[in-house]
Amino acid sequence: MNTLDCNISNIKIDPAYRLAAKRSVDHTTIVRVGHIKIGASALTIMAGPCAVESKKQLLETAKSVERFGGQILRGGAFKPRTSPYSFRGLEEEGLKYLKLAGLEAGMPIVTEVMDTRQVGLVGAYADMLQIGSRNMSNFPLLMEAGLSQKPILLKRGMNATIEEFVMAAEYILSRGNDQVVLCERGIRTFETAYRNTLDLNAVPMLKSMTHLPVIVDPSHGTGHRWMVAPMAKAAIAAGADGLLTEVHYRPEEALCDGAQSLSPEEFQKLMEELKVLAPSVGRKVGKDEGILKN
C-alpha cells in the first residue's frame, strides 16, 4: 500500500445528510415547543384528536389530555384523506379552535401543514408544524417549513427508507432550522392485520445516525386502539423521546380514525403505565416534566 492509499483510507467522508448527522455520542439537539423541551431526559407526550371536529370536541379532549399528563396538544385542521369525500378538516376555523384549546389547557399545539401556501397561515396559530407521511418527500414544503423557523414534526413516509427519512429532515435543516423532531409512524408492508407495520427498529437506528429527537406514533402505526398502549410502551423501551397519540373524548363518534383513538380513560391508564416504565430506561414522564424554566 503506498502513501496515497494510506492517506485516502484515513479520510472520513461526511454522509449526504451532513447537517442531521450525529457527530458524537452526546451530540443531541433539544427541540423547544413553547415551554416544552423535546429530547431531554423527560418524555414528551403529544396527544389529541386526529381531526378537529368542533369546539366542544376539542376543548373536552384537551382538558383530558392536560389532566392526565399530556404536554402538547395535537389535532388536524387540514386533513389529507384518501377519499375526497371524507371529512377533511375545518381548516382555519379548526386552527382557531386549536389555539383556543391550547390556551385554555396551557399547552402548545402541533398541527399539520399540507401545502407551501398554508405555512404562513398554520404558523400564525400553531407552535409546531407537522409534515405528514404523505408529504415527507414534498421538497418545496420541507424547505418552506424550514424557512418558517417553527419547530417541525416530520413523519416518516409510509414507503420511505431510513436514509430517505433523514434526507427529508436535511431539507429542513438546510434552511437554517435545526428544530426538527423525527416521528416513526409505521411503514406499509405486505401485512394486512393492522394498518401499518410499526418499525421500532427505526428508533435506535435514527438515534445512532442523527442528533434529532425521535418520537413514535403508535396510533397510525397500528390502527387499533387496543394495540396503542403496548406499542407505546415498546417504543419508550426502544429509546423514543416521546409519543404522538390520538385521543378523542368520544372515539365511537369520531369523524376520523376513531378505531385507533384512545378514550380519556385509556389515555389515563397509558400515562400511569408509562410512569412505571420510564424510570427503568432512565426517563421521566408527567405534565410537569420537560418544562423550560426560563
C-alpha positions, 0 to 999 in steps of 0.5 A: 500500500503506498502513501496515497492509499494510506492517506485516502483510507484515513479520510472520513467522508461526511454522509449526504445528510451532513447537517442531521448527522450525529457527530458524537455520542452526546451530540443531541439537539433539544427541540423547544415547543413553547415551554416544552423541551423535546429530547431531554431526559423527560418524555414528551407526550403529544396527544389529541384528536386526529381531526378537529371536529368542533369546539366542544370536541376539542376543548373536552379532549384537551382538558383530558389530555392536560389532566392526565399528563399530556404536554402538547396538544395535537389535532388536524385542521387540514386533513389529507384523506384518501377519499375526497369525500371524507371529512377533511378538516375545518381548516382555519376555523379548526386552527382557531379552535386549536389555539383556543384549546391550547390556551385554555389547557396551557399547552402548545399545539402541533398541527399539520401543514399540507401545502407551501401556501398554508405555512404562513397561515398554520404558523400564525396559530400553531407552535409546531408544524407537522409534515405528514407521511404523505408529504415527507418527500414534498421538497418545496414544503420541507424547505418552506417549513424550514424557512418558517423557523417553527419547530417541525414534526416530520413523519416518516413516509409510509414507503420511505427508507431510513436514509430517505427519512433523514434526507427529508429532515436535511431539507429542513435543516438546510434552511437554517432550522435545526428544530426538527423532531423525527416521528416513526409512524409505521411503514406499509408492508405486505401485512394486512392485520393492522394498518401499518407495520410499526418499525421500532427498529427505526428508533435506535437506528435514527438515534445512532445516525442523527442528533434529532429527537425521535418520537413514535406514533403508535396510533397510525402505526397500528390502527387499533386502539387496543394495540396503542398502549403496548406499542407505546410502551415498546417504543419508550423501551426502544429509546423514543423521546416521546409519543404522538397519540390520538385521543378523542373524548368520544372515539365511537363518534369520531369523524376520523380514525376513531378505531385507533383513538384512545378514550380519556380513560385509556389515555389515563391508564397509558400515562400511569403505565408509562410512569412505571416504565420510564424510570427503568430506561432512565426517563421521566414522564408527567405534565410537569416534566420537560418544562423550560424554566426560563 
